[in-house]
Amino acid sequence: QVQVVESGGGLVHPGGSLRLSCATSGSVFHIYDMNWYRQTPGKQRELVAGIRREGDTNYADAAKGRFTISRDNAKNTVYLEMINLKPEDSAVYYCNAGIRGTEFQYWGQGTLVTVQG
């Protein structure tokens, strides 16, 4: 079973920054497409940003210009750098690892981000 572990969440003031990290177990991180999702109570989980195994990225409109996703295959880790955070960014952020073309997807337990003054 692949383990996916997020870290880096916390409480930050509006305008502040955070960097989330997500590490996976095993030795095949380089083949995963990696994604960050977020979810608030009563709402569906939404895609924030993704980075494919080839390195190309995509972002939700709300994340463009403020969030940057990157990966370090040597460390089995994907990052989400978030700047200029807003209260509406408050959510549990989940990391997802998937193998394209298969049903294999792995989720972490989530890390809480709270943006408030």
C-alpha beads as a LAMMPS data file, in Angstrom:
LAMMPS data file: protein, C-alpha beads

117 atoms
116 bonds

1 atom types
1 bond types

-500.0 500.0 xlo xhi
-500.0 500.0 ylo yhi
-500.0 500.0 zlo zhi

Masses

1 110.0

Atoms # bond

1 1 1 0.000 0.000 0.000
2 1 1 1.341 3.393 -0.976
3 1 1 1.548 5.901 1.854
4 1 1 0.872 9.542 1.095
5 1 1 1.685 12.036 3.834
6 1 1 1.009 15.759 3.719
7 1 1 2.598 18.348 5.951
8 1 1 3.027 22.086 6.211
9 1 1 -0.469 23.269 6.997
10 1 1 -1.195 25.756 9.723
11 1 1 -2.617 29.107 10.675
12 1 1 -1.555 32.123 8.669
13 1 1 -2.720 35.704 8.344
14 1 1 -4.225 36.990 5.119
15 1 1 -1.437 37.864 2.719
16 1 1 0.840 35.283 4.263
17 1 1 2.519 32.257 2.739
18 1 1 2.747 28.539 3.333
19 1 1 4.480 25.650 1.682
20 1 1 2.772 22.301 1.742
21 1 1 4.708 19.098 1.217
22 1 1 3.536 15.661 0.253
23 1 1 5.732 12.605 0.381
24 1 1 4.931 9.146 -0.923
25 1 1 6.374 5.795 -0.018
26 1 1 7.905 3.414 -2.495
27 1 1 10.257 3.867 -5.392
28 1 1 7.955 4.789 -8.274
29 1 1 7.143 8.395 -7.389
30 1 1 8.483 9.484 -10.758
31 1 1 5.619 7.796 -12.595
32 1 1 2.869 9.434 -10.560
33 1 1 0.820 12.360 -11.666
34 1 1 0.519 14.400 -8.492
35 1 1 -2.322 16.690 -7.498
36 1 1 -3.337 18.934 -4.664
37 1 1 -7.018 19.178 -3.804
38 1 1 -8.807 21.072 -1.078
39 1 1 -12.097 20.716 0.696
40 1 1 -14.162 22.794 3.076
41 1 1 -17.122 21.543 5.103
42 1 1 -20.210 21.022 2.995
43 1 1 -18.386 21.404 -0.282
44 1 1 -16.961 18.997 -2.797
45 1 1 -13.259 18.399 -2.951
46 1 1 -11.783 20.600 -5.650
47 1 1 -8.597 20.401 -7.649
48 1 1 -6.133 23.149 -6.798
49 1 1 -3.069 22.236 -8.829
50 1 1 -1.534 19.281 -10.606
51 1 1 1.838 18.265 -11.947
52 1 1 2.204 15.388 -14.341
53 1 1 5.082 12.960 -14.316
54 1 1 6.546 14.845 -17.281
55 1 1 6.558 18.034 -15.203
56 1 1 3.829 20.046 -16.867
57 1 1 1.464 21.779 -14.476
58 1 1 -2.099 22.984 -14.291
59 1 1 -3.915 25.228 -11.838
60 1 1 -7.427 26.085 -10.819
61 1 1 -8.331 29.669 -11.605
62 1 1 -8.318 30.514 -7.898
63 1 1 -4.728 29.312 -7.623
64 1 1 -3.225 30.911 -10.699
65 1 1 -0.625 33.528 -9.916
66 1 1 -0.512 32.682 -6.218
67 1 1 0.192 28.960 -5.955
68 1 1 3.079 27.016 -7.439
69 1 1 3.254 23.241 -7.608
70 1 1 6.577 21.499 -8.004
71 1 1 8.061 18.071 -7.501
72 1 1 11.341 16.561 -6.441
73 1 1 11.496 13.009 -7.708
74 1 1 14.688 12.329 -5.765
75 1 1 12.800 13.055 -2.538
76 1 1 9.491 11.455 -3.542
77 1 1 7.900 14.780 -2.712
78 1 1 5.545 17.274 -4.268
79 1 1 5.190 20.812 -2.976
80 1 1 2.549 23.484 -3.084
81 1 1 3.920 26.947 -2.505
82 1 1 1.123 29.349 -1.613
83 1 1 1.515 33.108 -1.385
84 1 1 -0.882 35.986 -0.778
85 1 1 -3.227 33.654 1.022
86 1 1 -6.843 34.661 1.463
87 1 1 -9.459 33.544 3.993
88 1 1 -11.220 31.655 1.202
89 1 1 -8.107 29.486 0.817
90 1 1 -8.851 27.972 4.221
91 1 1 -9.482 24.274 3.740
92 1 1 -8.108 20.823 4.280
93 1 1 -5.575 20.254 1.536
94 1 1 -5.194 16.736 0.206
95 1 1 -2.454 15.230 -1.869
96 1 1 -3.275 12.712 -4.554
97 1 1 -0.945 10.403 -6.428
98 1 1 -2.201 8.641 -9.518
99 1 1 -0.906 6.376 -12.204
100 1 1 -2.248 7.618 -15.491
101 1 1 -4.403 5.192 -17.398
102 1 1 -5.071 3.008 -14.395
103 1 1 -7.439 2.972 -11.462
104 1 1 -4.607 3.411 -9.022
105 1 1 -4.979 6.558 -6.953
106 1 1 -3.673 7.229 -3.498
107 1 1 -4.753 9.905 -1.071
108 1 1 -3.223 11.410 1.991
109 1 1 -5.053 12.285 5.185
110 1 1 -4.955 15.991 4.519
111 1 1 -3.400 19.010 6.137
112 1 1 -5.418 21.934 7.461
113 1 1 -4.769 25.450 6.227
114 1 1 -6.465 28.278 8.071
115 1 1 -6.168 31.848 6.854
116 1 1 -7.500 34.392 9.280
117 1 1 -6.558 37.686 10.807

Bonds

1 1 1 2
2 1 2 3
3 1 3 4
4 1 4 5
5 1 5 6
6 1 6 7
7 1 7 8
8 1 8 9
9 1 9 10
10 1 10 11
11 1 11 12
12 1 12 13
13 1 13 14
14 1 14 15
15 1 15 16
16 1 16 17
17 1 17 18
18 1 18 19
19 1 19 20
20 1 20 21
21 1 21 22
22 1 22 23
23 1 23 24
24 1 24 25
25 1 25 26
26 1 26 27
27 1 27 28
28 1 28 29
29 1 29 30
30 1 30 31
31 1 31 32
32 1 32 33
33 1 33 34
34 1 34 35
35 1 35 36
36 1 36 37
37 1 37 38
38 1 38 39
39 1 39 40
40 1 40 41
41 1 41 42
42 1 42 43
43 1 43 44
44 1 44 45
45 1 45 46
46 1 46 47
47 1 47 48
48 1 48 49
49 1 49 50
50 1 50 51
51 1 51 52
52 1 52 53
53 1 53 54
54 1 54 55
55 1 55 56
56 1 56 57
57 1 57 58
58 1 58 59
59 1 59 60
60 1 60 61
61 1 61 62
62 1 62 63
63 1 63 64
64 1 64 65
65 1 65 66
66 1 66 67
67 1 67 68
68 1 68 69
69 1 69 70
70 1 70 71
71 1 71 72
72 1 72 73
73 1 73 74
74 1 74 75
75 1 75 76
76 1 76 77
77 1 77 78
78 1 78 79
79 1 79 80
80 1 80 81
81 1 81 82
82 1 82 83
83 1 83 84
84 1 84 85
85 1 85 86
86 1 86 87
87 1 87 88
88 1 88 89
89 1 89 90
90 1 90 91
91 1 91 92
92 1 92 93
93 1 93 94
94 1 94 95
95 1 95 96
96 1 96 97
97 1 97 98
98 1 98 99
99 1 99 100
100 1 100 101
101 1 101 102
102 1 102 103
103 1 103 104
104 1 104 105
105 1 105 106
106 1 106 107
107 1 107 108
108 1 108 109
109 1 109 110
110 1 110 111
111 1 111 112
112 1 112 113
113 1 113 114
114 1 114 115
115 1 115 116
116 1 116 117
